């Protein structure tokens, strides 16, 4: 009994120690990715307007890349596609060809 408790404790501590060694690796860029040569500016601070309807989800703004460089796309209230859906915001990822935007999605 004492040995099994010791093994469990060692396993728990090993798992906690190894958890800090994990790194986030982005998936491959979308096939239609447009690459920006440098990172986007810091996100703008947005004033979130009052919720327009029950269940609305705020979809924060983001920097988009176009012919004129980075441009801010303002956030807006969205309607979840199904009950319990959660919005996962998009993110910029660095790849060998530059920075590519992976759009947000509902989960």
C-alpha positions in Angstrom: 0.0 0.0 0.0 2.8 2.4 1.0 4.7 1.6 -2.2 1.6 2.3 -4.4 1.0 5.7 -2.7 4.6 6.6 -3.3 4.4 5.6 -7.0 1.2 7.7 -7.4 2.9 10.7 -5.8 6.0 10.4 -7.9 3.8 10.1 -11.1 1.9 13.2 -10.1 5.0 15.3 -9.5 6.6 14.0 -12.7 3.5 15.0 -14.7 3.5 18.5 -13.1 7.2 19.0 -13.8 6.9 17.8 -17.4 3.8 20.0 -18.1 6.1 23.1 -18.1 8.2 21.6 -20.8 5.4 21.6 -23.4 5.4 24.2 -26.2 2.5 25.4 -28.4 3.2 24.6 -32.0 0.8 26.1 -34.5 -0.7 23.9 -37.2 0.0 24.5 -40.8 -1.1 27.8 -42.3 -4.4 27.9 -44.2 -3.9 27.0 -47.9 -5.0 30.5 -48.9 -2.8 32.3 -46.3 -1.6 35.7 -47.0 1.8 36.4 -45.3 2.7 39.6 -43.6 6.5 40.4 -43.5 6.4 41.4 -39.8 4.3 40.9 -36.7 1.1 42.8 -36.2 0.9 45.8 -33.9 -0.4 45.4 -30.4 -4.2 44.9 -30.3 -6.2 48.1 -30.0 -8.3 48.7 -26.9 -11.9 48.5 -27.8 -14.9 49.9 -25.9 -17.4 47.0 -26.0 -20.9 48.3 -26.6 -23.9 47.0 -24.6 -25.0 43.5 -25.4 -27.6 43.8 -28.2 -29.5 40.5 -27.5 -29.5 37.7 -25.0 -26.7 35.1 -25.8 -24.7 37.4 -27.9 -20.9 36.8 -27.9 -18.3 39.6 -28.3 -15.9 38.8 -31.1 -13.0 41.1 -30.5 -11.2 43.1 -33.2 -8.0 42.1 -34.8 -5.3 43.3 -37.2 -5.8 42.2 -40.8 -3.2 42.4 -43.6 -3.8 43.9 -47.0 -2.2 45.9 -49.8 -1.8 48.9 -47.5 -0.3 46.9 -44.6 -2.0 46.2 -41.3 -5.5 47.5 -40.8 -7.7 47.2 -37.7 -10.9 45.2 -38.0 -13.3 46.3 -35.3 -14.9 43.7 -33.0 -18.6 43.0 -33.1 -21.4 41.0 -31.4 -22.1 37.6 -32.9 -24.8 35.1 -32.6 -23.5 31.6 -31.6 -24.4 29.0 -34.2 -25.7 26.5 -31.6 -26.4 26.6 -27.8 -23.2 26.4 -25.8 -20.9 27.4 -28.6 -17.8 29.3 -27.6 -15.9 31.7 -29.7 -12.1 31.0 -30.1 -10.5 34.2 -31.5 -8.1 34.2 -34.4 -4.4 34.5 -34.0 -1.3 35.5 -35.9 1.3 32.8 -36.2 4.9 33.1 -37.4 6.0 30.7 -40.2 9.1 30.7 -42.3 7.4 32.8 -45.0 6.2 35.4 -42.6 3.2 35.9 -40.3 -0.1 34.3 -41.3 -3.6 34.9 -39.8 -5.6 31.9 -38.6 -9.2 33.1 -38.3 -11.4 32.6 -35.3 -13.9 29.8 -35.1 -16.8 28.5 -33.1 -16.2 25.5 -30.8 
